[in-house]
Each structure stands twice: as C-alpha cells, then as structure tokens.
Amino acid sequence: MRRSEFAELSAFVAVAEHASFTRAAERLGFSTATLSQTVRALEERLGVRLLNRTTRSVAVTEAGERLLAQLRPLLDSFDAAIDSVNAFRDKPAGHLRLTMSPPVARFVLGPVLGSFLEQYPEIVVEATVESGFGDIVAGRFDAGIRRGNFVARDMIAVRVTDDMHYRVVASPDYLARHGRPRTPADLQGHNCIRYRLPAGGFIPWLFVVDDKTIEFAVKGSVVVINDPDLVISAALAGIGIAYLYEEYVAPLIAEGRLVSLIDKSTLPVTDGFFLFYPSRRQNPAALGVLIEFLRSELRAGSGRDRGEVLALRERG
C-alpha cells in the first residue's frame, strides 16, 4: 500500500469515528481543510461517496460503513505492530486514548497527569471527558475510567481509587437565610441543586436510615447537566444545597466557604473508580505503565495495595 493510500484510509476512519472533520483533524494534527481534501481524494479514487456532509454533521454512508468494518481490524493490527517495538525502547511511547467521567478528570487523573508525562514524555494522552457510558471498543478507546458499579463484567478492571464518599453542603449565606437542615427529611424544605446525566436521570440523593440506603426526593430551582463545577458555583453563590463527592468540596469546607450538612454517617459509601479495558491481548505498552502508575498513586495515598487483585476478583 502506498503512503498516500494509507493516509487517505486513516483520515476516513478518523472522520467516521469522530463524526466530525474538526475533531478528527485535531486528533490527527491536520488542518480541517487538508483532512477534507484527503477524504475527498479517497472518494474520488474509489468512485463512491463514503461520508454524507452537511454544515452541521457528518454521517457514514452504507459504502462507508462497509469499508469501515473492513478497515478497523486492519488498523488495530497495524497499531499493535507499531506498539510491539516499545519493548525495545527505554520508555514506552505512543498515543493513549482514554474516556472518563468529570470527577475522574478533576481529582483522579488531573492531579497526577503532569507527573506521569514527566516520567513518560513520549506518551500522548487523549482524554475524553463525558458522563455517558459508551462502548469503549466501538469508540476505539484504549481504556475507560468509571465507578466500579458502572463497569461491564466482561471488562478487565483495575482499582485506581479507594471507595468514595458524598457530602451535603451549602454556603454560610444560604444557611443564614434558610436555616440548617439536620436530617435527610429536612432537605425537602430546601432548594437543592440537582445534577442530571446527559443520557437522562438525576444523580440520586442517597442516605442510610435504619441501616437501609434510601433515596430522598429533593427539589430545586437549578438543574445542572454534566458540569459539577457549575453545581459548586451555585452552592458557593448561596443558591441552594449540593450533594457532591467529598473530593470536590473538602477544600471549600476547610476554607469555610461551604458548610458540611447532615451527619456523615448517614451518607453511604460508594464504589471507587476503576480503569477498565476489554482484554489482556495487544494492549498498548503505554496503557500498562499508566495502570501501574495509578496503582502506585493508590498505594501511596491509602497505604494499601488494593489494585488489580481486588479488581480481578470483583470482575471475574
């Protein structure tokens, strides 16, 4: 295969998978105009339209779907062949594609990313931050990071955080104006800032009452979709009460900008975050060193090595 043909096919796959010339161009490091010309050259050479384009969207045609199905395993094999030479390098290199939820980006990967890249300067990390639970294989991600209860059982999963805790918080100003709730039932008389996932459904406000975990229905004038930072901003502004991971609000509680409400013993412990991937075969060397790096961070932070042994027992 000539270099130009391989470039055309790679460009087509990138656009098809991202459903966007702009995002695919960013992924490949090309200009959008160059990428468009490359795909058009492939279509002209094959004599068929592979992509339907509008000013707002890009969709794969039937012919494009057929070509894409044939190309994906070939490109996977090509990537695996290139990555196999990493064994002969002093340090792994390559492109590592990850998908994760906003909390992972904020307080799991974000704080340690600089240290990881300092150790492995030839690795490029591409992180997609989303609250959905898409198929990492179909999305051509090397791995995902999600809460343990959201990881499919056919995945290999490695724990990268301890279990998580929620906190109920409000600003001193809000409490001065509206009073302080003491029990979960008291929340029904307050303005609660609710968080909704893009795919639908609210993050439940769960509490432990009489040794049972119960969801309390709350109401409020603000609903935030897929942006925990806006929830925090609304709470700081005195709009209402928020229900968030402890890691988000602990510094603000320490500074006195937010006040912790409801006894912590009534808040349930939830699954921590796991890095997961589909199999042990042909995994990039870059993924292996990221896993070990995150496990070492967990050991350092908790004083325990709960990583892969626990995850494999839980995930089978």
N, C-alpha and C positions, 0 to 999 in steps of 0.2 A: 504494500500500500504506500502510495506517495505521501509525503508530508502534508501537502495541501489537502488531500482527501481526508486524512486523519483529522486535520484541523477543522474541516467542514463538518465532519460527523460529530466531533466533540462539541462544537458550537451548537449544533442542532440539539444534542442531548441536553446540554445546559439550559437552553431556552425552553425546551419542552418540560423539563423537570421544575424549573422555577416559574413557568407560565408568565415569563416577563423577560424582555430583552434587557431592560435596565438592570434587574437583579442578576441575570446571567452574566452581563458584561462586568459587573462588579466582582462576581465570583471568579471570572477568568482573567480579569485585569485588562480587558479590552475596552475600547470606546463602544458605545451603543451603535454608532454608525458602522464601524468595522464589523461588529458582530452581525448586524443586519445584512451587510453585503456578503459576508461569508455564508450565511444560511441561504440567501437568495442564489448564490453561485451553486450550492449543492442542489437546490430545487431545479435549477435550470439544467444542470448536468444530468439529473435523474429524469427530468421531464414530468415531474409530478409536484403538486403542492403538498408540503409537509405540515405547514402551520397556517392557520387562519388568523389574520391580524385585524384588529380594529384599533381605534385610537385609545381604547381603554383596556383591552385584553388580548391575550394570545392563547389559542387553543390548538391542540394537535389534531390533524385530520386523520381519517381512517388509515390512509397510507403511512402517515407519520407514526401512528400507534404501532403498526406492524413493524416498521423499521426500528422503532424504539425498543420493542420487545426483543428484537434480534441483537441489538447493539449493547444492551445493558450487561448481559453476562460476559460479552467480549471485553468491554471496558473494565468490568470488575476484575477479570483475569489479568488485564494489562496493568491495572493499579497494583494488584497483588505481586506481579512480576517485578515491577519497579521497586515496591516496598521491600522485596526479599533481599535486595542488596544492602538494606540498612544493617544487616548482621555484620557487614564488613566495615561499618563506619564506627568512629569513636563514639558518636552520639546519634540517636535516631533523627531523621528529618522527615518532612512531608507535610501534607495538608490533613488536618483533623477536623471533621465536621461533627458538631455536637448540637443537640436540641435540649432545651431545659426550660423550666418554669421561671418566672421572675424572681421568686425567693432564692433559687439556686444561683442565678446570676448575681444577685445582690450580696448574699453572705456566705456562699459556698465557693464558687469559682472566682468571683470578682476579687476578693481579698488576697488570693494566692496566685492569680494568673501571672503577675509580674515575676514572682519567684520561679514559677515553672518555666516561663520563657527565658529567664536568665540562665537556667540550667540547660535548657534545650533550645538554643537560639535559632536552630534551623527547622523548627516545627512551626507551622502556621495554624492557628486555632480559629475556626469559623464557628461562631456561636449564634444559633437562632433561639431567641427568647420568645416563648409562646406558652399560653396556659392550656392549650389543647393537648390531646393525647393521640397524635397522629402515628402512623406506621413508620418506624424509623428505617425499615428496609425499603419501602416504597419511596420514602423521602431521601434515600441514599445517604443517610447519616451513619457515621461510624458508631455512634453511641448516643444514648439519651441519659438524662438525669432527672428522676422523678421521685416522689414519695413512694415508699415501698408498696403500699396497697394499690398503686396505680400501674405497677409493672406487671406485664403479662407473664404468666407462669412458664411460658416456653423460652423466656429470655434468661441469659446468664446475668446475675445481678450481684453487684459488689457494694456493700455499705460504705458510704462516704461521710455520713454524719451520724451523731447519736440521735435518739428519739427527740421529737420536737414538742415544745410547749406553746400554748396560746396565752395571751394576756388580754384583758379587757381594760381599755384606757380612755381617758378623757383629759381635756385641759383644765387647769385650775379655774380658768374663767368660766367654762361651761358648768363646772360643779358649783361655783359660787352663784350662778343664775338659776340652776335647775335642781340642785341638791345631789346627794351622792347615793347611788343605788348600792344596797348591801347584799342582795341576793339576786340570783338569775331572774326570778319572777319580777323583781323591781324594774328590770330593763324594759318591760312592756310599757312603762310610762315615760320612756325617754326616746330621744331622737337618735336612732342607731344608724351608723354609716355602713351600708351593706355592700358586699363585694360579689359581683357576678362574673362567672366564667364566660368567655366568648361563645362557647358552644351551648350556653344556656344553664340555668340553675345557679342558685346562690351558694356561697360558702356557708355551711350551717354553723350556727352558734350553739356549740355543744357544751354541756356541763354534766358533772357527776352528782347525782342526787340519790341518796339512799343506795349507794353502790351501783347505780344504774346510769348509763350515759344517755342523756335526754337532749333532744334538740328543742330549743326555745324559739318560738316565733317572735321576731322583732320587726319593727317598722321604722322608717325614717325618710327624711326628705332628700337624701343623697344616695344614689346607686352608682358604684364605680365598676367599670368593666376593664379588667386586665391591667390595672395600674395601682399597685399597692402604695406607691409614693403619693398618689392623689388622696388615698384614704388617710394617710398620715398627715398630709397638709390640711385636710378638712378637720381632723381631730385637733391639730395644733391651732387652727383658726377658731376653735370653740363651737363648731357647728354641731357636733354630736359625739357619741361614744363609738369607739372602734374595737374590733376583735381581730387581732393580728398575731403573727408569730412573735415570740418573745425577742428573737434576734433583731427584729425591726425596731422595737420600741425600748429595749433595755437602756440604751444610752440616753434617750429622751427622758425616761423615768429618773435616771441618775442625775440628770441636769435640772429636774424639777419642772420641765416643760410639759410633761404628761404625768398623770397620776394613775397608778395601778388600782383597779377596782375589783371587787369580788374576790373572795379568798382563793388563792392559787390552788388549794387542794381540791376545789370543785371543778377545776379545768382539766380535761382529760389529756393524757399523754398520747401523741400520735406518732405514726411511723416516721422514722427519719428518711433521708434521701439516699437513693441507690443509683449508682451508674450501671446502666444495663446495655447489653449488646446481644445480637442474635446467636452467635456460636463462637467456639474457640478456634475455628479454622480461618486462616487467611486474614487474621486481624492485623491492622497496621501496627508496626513497632511503636509508633507514636502513641497509640492507644494504650499499649502495655505500660509505658513509662508514666502516662497520665494516671492510670489506675494505681500504680504503686506510689506515686507522688501524693494522691488524695488519701490513700490509706495511711501513709506516713503522717499526714496532717491530722487525720483522725486519731491515730495513736498518740501524737504529741498533745492533742487537745483534751483527750479523755483519759489518757493513761492506760488505755486498754486496746488490744488488737482484736476488734470485733469484725474486721473486714470480710474477707472472702469466705472464711469458714462458716460464719453465721449466714451469709447471703446464700451460699450453695445449699445449706440445709433448708432454708426457707423457700428457695426457688426450685429445689429439686435438681 
